[in-house]
Amino acid sequence: MASQSFSLTALPSAAAPAQIATPSSDAPAKPKPCCVCKEEKAKRDDCMLFSKSDDPQKDCVSTIDQYRACMAGFGFKV
């Protein structure tokens, strides 16, 4: 099968849409908290849910700290 090539042509400047202003167009977009640190969150949740300790928070302090550090790296305070 032979490949076919095509080219895209630029639209005339009069037909170009107006630029949409964003609140902070210079700064990179901040990700949503649900979309980052998924692996650390899963480890933290598993530790808390399946801990046999009377105080799961003390038992899972290292995984909680890892999750907090990861979130802080993205600018979130947990």
MDTraj code that builds the backbone (N, CA, C; nanometers):
import mdtraj as md
import numpy as np

residues = "MET ALA SER GLN SER PHE SER LEU THR ALA LEU PRO SER ALA ALA ALA PRO ALA GLN ILE ALA THR PRO SER SER ASP ALA PRO ALA LYS PRO LYS PRO CYS CYS VAL CYS LYS GLU GLU LYS ALA LYS ARG ASP ASP CYS MET LEU PHE SER LYS SER ASP ASP PRO GLN LYS ASP CYS VAL SER THR ILE ASP GLN TYR ARG ALA CYS MET ALA GLY PHE GLY PHE LYS VAL".split()
xyz = np.array([
    [0.0846, -0.1171, 0.0000],
    [0.0000, 0.0000, 0.0000],
    [0.0891, 0.1234, 0.0000],
    [0.0636, 0.2134, -0.0892],
    [0.1426, 0.3362, -0.0975],
    [0.0864, 0.4395, -0.0010],
    [0.1764, 0.5104, 0.0650],
    [0.1293, 0.6139, 0.1569],
    [0.1007, 0.7409, 0.0784],
    [-0.0018, 0.8069, 0.1208],
    [-0.0400, 0.9310, 0.0550],
    [-0.0012, 1.0463, 0.1453],
    [0.0510, 1.1503, 0.0849],
    [0.0863, 1.2656, 0.1657],
    [-0.0124, 1.3781, 0.1390],
    [-0.0290, 1.4597, 0.2371],
    [-0.1163, 1.5749, 0.2236],
    [-0.0549, 1.6901, 0.3001],
    [-0.0974, 1.8080, 0.2685],
    [-0.0439, 1.9228, 0.3397],
    [-0.1589, 2.0079, 0.3911],
    [-0.1355, 2.0661, 0.5041],
    [-0.2336, 2.1565, 0.5636],
    [-0.1922, 2.2981, 0.5275],
    [-0.2876, 2.3741, 0.4877],
    [-0.2564, 2.5130, 0.4554],
    [-0.3038, 2.6018, 0.5680],
    [-0.2353, 2.7089, 0.5906],
    [-0.2706, 2.8024, 0.6968],
    [-0.3937, 2.8811, 0.6562],
    [-0.4765, 2.9087, 0.7549],
    [-0.5940, 2.9901, 0.7298],
    [-0.5528, 3.1362, 0.7172],
    [-0.6258, 3.2129, 0.6408],
    [-0.5950, 3.3559, 0.6332],
    [-0.6081, 3.4196, 0.7709],
    [-0.5323, 3.5236, 0.7966],
    [-0.5312, 3.5855, 0.9289],
    [-0.6675, 3.6425, 0.9670],
    [-0.7490, 3.6800, 0.8715],
    [-0.8811, 3.7343, 0.9026],
    [-0.9726, 3.6270, 0.9596],
    [-0.9486, 3.4999, 0.9242],
    [-1.0342, 3.3917, 0.9704],
    [-0.9825, 3.3297, 1.0998],
    [-0.8679, 3.3744, 1.1470],
    [-0.8111, 3.3178, 1.2690],
    [-0.8944, 3.3610, 1.3897],
    [-0.9229, 3.2677, 1.4817],
    [-1.0018, 3.3036, 1.5993],
    [-0.9221, 3.3936, 1.6931],
    [-0.9937, 3.4719, 1.7689],
    [-0.9299, 3.5617, 1.8657],
    [-0.8661, 3.4789, 1.9764],
    [-0.7562, 3.5254, 2.0318],
    [-0.6921, 3.4538, 2.1406],
    [-0.7777, 3.4628, 2.2656],
    [-0.7823, 3.3532, 2.3367],
    [-0.8597, 3.3469, 2.4598],
    [-0.7653, 3.3801, 2.5746],
    [-0.8046, 3.4761, 2.6552],
    [-0.7213, 3.5167, 2.7679],
    [-0.7370, 3.4164, 2.8809],
    [-0.6250, 3.3756, 2.9404],
    [-0.6285, 3.2871, 3.0551],
    [-0.5850, 3.3665, 3.1774],
    [-0.6280, 3.3256, 3.2957],
    [-0.5953, 3.4015, 3.4159],
    [-0.4452, 3.4196, 3.4366],
    [-0.3674, 3.3157, 3.4130],
    [-0.2224, 3.3269, 3.4287],
    [-0.1565, 3.2574, 3.3107],
    [-0.1527, 3.3253, 3.1994],
    [-0.1007, 3.2641, 3.0783],
    [0.0497, 3.2432, 3.0837],
    [0.1215, 3.3115, 3.1734],
    [0.2658, 3.2951, 3.1841],
    [0.3034, 3.1727, 3.2678],
    [0.2248, 3.1423, 3.3704],
    [0.2548, 3.0316, 3.4601],
    [0.2018, 2.9008, 3.4010],
    [0.2735, 2.7895, 3.4234],
    [0.2242, 2.6610, 3.3751],
    [0.0983, 2.6210, 3.4521],
    [0.0111, 2.5460, 3.3871],
    [-0.1138, 2.5044, 3.4499],
    [-0.0845, 2.4077, 3.5645],
    [-0.1489, 2.4278, 3.6771],
    [-0.1315, 2.3434, 3.7937],
    [-0.2224, 2.2221, 3.7786],
    [-0.1697, 2.1026, 3.7979],
    [-0.2547, 1.9839, 3.7837],
    [-0.3552, 1.9746, 3.8983],
    [-0.4585, 1.8978, 3.8755],
    [-0.5582, 1.8751, 3.9800],
    [-0.5006, 1.7793, 4.0835],
    [-0.5381, 1.7959, 4.2099],
    [-0.4817, 1.7096, 4.3144],
    [-0.5153, 1.5617, 4.2952],
    [-0.6250, 1.5325, 4.2290],
    [-0.6625, 1.3924, 4.2085],
    [-0.5761, 1.3244, 4.1031],
    [-0.5029, 1.4029, 4.0260],
    [-0.4286, 1.3485, 3.9125],
    [-0.2800, 1.3288, 3.9396],
    [-0.2336, 1.3618, 4.0581],
    [-0.0917, 1.3481, 4.0903],
    [-0.0753, 1.2563, 4.2106],
    [0.0396, 1.1999, 4.2248],
    [0.0760, 1.1164, 4.3405],
    [-0.0185, 0.9980, 4.3599],
    [-0.0635, 0.9398, 4.2520],
    [-0.1600, 0.8300, 4.2619],
    [-0.1006, 0.7080, 4.3311],
    [0.0248, 0.6769, 4.3006],
    [0.0880, 0.5596, 4.3604],
    [0.1062, 0.5782, 4.5109],
    [0.1522, 0.6961, 4.5513],
    [0.1717, 0.7241, 4.6935],
    [0.0389, 0.7236, 4.7682],
    [-0.0643, 0.7763, 4.7040],
    [-0.1972, 0.7789, 4.7667],
    [-0.2505, 0.6370, 4.7855],
    [-0.2316, 0.5525, 4.6860],
    [-0.2787, 0.4144, 4.6955],
    [-0.2070, 0.3401, 4.8085],
    [-0.0753, 0.3605, 4.8197],
    [0.0006, 0.2963, 4.9284],
    [-0.0476, 0.3459, 5.0644],
    [-0.0703, 0.4767, 5.0756],
    [-0.1183, 0.5343, 5.2006],
    [-0.2554, 0.4773, 5.2377],
    [-0.3449, 0.4734, 5.1395],
    [-0.4799, 0.4226, 5.1649],
    [-0.4777, 0.2753, 5.2045],
    [-0.3974, 0.1942, 5.1348],
    [-0.3879, 0.0522, 5.1690],
    [-0.3359, 0.0339, 5.3103],
    [-0.2347, 0.1113, 5.3442],
    [-0.1780, 0.1011, 5.4790],
    [-0.2822, 0.1374, 5.5843],
    [-0.3535, 0.2451, 5.5624],
    [-0.4533, 0.2896, 5.6604],
    [-0.5701, 0.1915, 5.6707],
    [-0.6150, 0.1399, 5.5575],
    [-0.7320, 0.0515, 5.5580],
    [-0.7027, -0.0875, 5.6121],
    [-0.5832, -0.1392, 5.5819],
    [-0.5536, -0.2774, 5.6171],
    [-0.4559, -0.2906, 5.7337],
    [-0.4341, -0.1840, 5.8063],
    [-0.3452, -0.1875, 5.9216],
    [-0.4106, -0.2664, 6.0346],
    [-0.3316, -0.3496, 6.0988],
    [-0.3812, -0.4285, 6.2125],
    [-0.3556, -0.3553, 6.3446],
    [-0.2968, -0.2384, 6.3355],
    [-0.2612, -0.1600, 6.4530],
    [-0.3856, -0.0933, 6.5134],
    [-0.3771, -0.0640, 6.6431],
    [-0.4847, 0.0103, 6.7086],
    [-0.4875, 0.1548, 6.6599],
    [-0.3718, 0.2065, 6.6198],
    [-0.3613, 0.3434, 6.5702],
    [-0.2953, 0.3407, 6.4308],
    [-0.3741, 0.3224, 6.3243],
    [-0.3182, 0.3123, 6.1895],
    [-0.2392, 0.4359, 6.1478],
    [-0.2738, 0.5518, 6.2000],
    [-0.2035, 0.6743, 6.1627],
    [-0.0572, 0.6687, 6.2076],
    [-0.0319, 0.6148, 6.3258],
    [0.1061, 0.6006, 6.3736],
    [0.1781, 0.4901, 6.2970],
    [0.1061, 0.3843, 6.2651],
    [0.1645, 0.2709, 6.1939],
    [0.2040, 0.3083, 6.0505],
    [0.1324, 0.4002, 5.9893],
    [0.1524, 0.4364, 5.8490],
    [0.2183, 0.5721, 5.8302],
    [0.2869, 0.6221, 5.9305],
    [0.3424, 0.7571, 5.9247],
    [0.4400, 0.7741, 5.8075],
    [0.5162, 0.6718, 5.7730],
    [0.6126, 0.6862, 5.6635],
    [0.5415, 0.6994, 5.5294],
    [0.4362, 0.6220, 5.5056],
    [0.3642, 0.6333, 5.3783],
    [0.2854, 0.7637, 5.3716],
    [0.2362, 0.8099, 5.4848],
    [0.1662, 0.9381, 5.4891],
    [0.2633, 1.0517, 5.4569],
    [0.3832, 1.0436, 5.5129],
    [0.4846, 1.1464, 5.4859],
    [0.5278, 1.1457, 5.3391],
    [0.5374, 1.0277, 5.2793],
    [0.5720, 1.0192, 5.1373],
    [0.4651, 1.0857, 5.0521],
    [0.3406, 1.0612, 5.0852],
    [0.2295, 1.1220, 5.0116],
    [0.2305, 1.2738, 5.0279],
    [0.2510, 1.3204, 5.1499],
    [0.2557, 1.4650, 5.1752],
    [0.3704, 1.5313, 5.0991],
    [0.4859, 1.4667, 5.0974],
    [0.6015, 1.5213, 5.0260],
    [0.5748, 1.5271, 4.8759],
    [0.5124, 1.4257, 4.8234],
    [0.4791, 1.4238, 4.6812],
    [0.3823, 1.5363, 4.6475],
    [0.2777, 1.5516, 4.7267],
    [0.1796, 1.6559, 4.7025],
    [0.2425, 1.7951, 4.7167],
    [0.3310, 1.8119, 4.8137],
    [0.3985, 1.9395, 4.8320],
    [0.4844, 1.9732, 4.7106],
    [0.5389, 1.8709, 4.6463],
    [0.6173, 1.8919, 4.5249],
    [0.5354, 1.9519, 4.4120],
    [0.4054, 1.9301, 4.4145],
    [0.3160, 1.9876, 4.3140],
    [0.2484, 2.1161, 4.3630],
    [0.2836, 2.1593, 4.4848],
    [0.2313, 2.2851, 4.5371],
    [0.1054, 2.2719, 4.6202],
    [0.0727, 2.1507, 4.6640],
    [-0.0472, 2.1302, 4.7461],
    [-0.0071, 2.1126, 4.8912],
    [-0.0891, 2.1636, 4.9818],
    [-0.0676, 2.1447, 5.1247],
    [-0.1686, 2.0426, 5.1735],
    [-0.1169, 1.9329, 5.2312],
    [-0.2042, 1.8265, 5.2797],
    [-0.1888, 1.8154, 5.4290],
])
top = md.Topology()
chain = top.add_chain()
for i, resn in enumerate(residues, 1):
    res = top.add_residue(resn, chain, resSeq=i)
    for name in ("N", "CA", "C"):
        top.add_atom(name, md.element.get_by_symbol(name[0]), res)
traj = md.Trajectory(xyz[None], top)
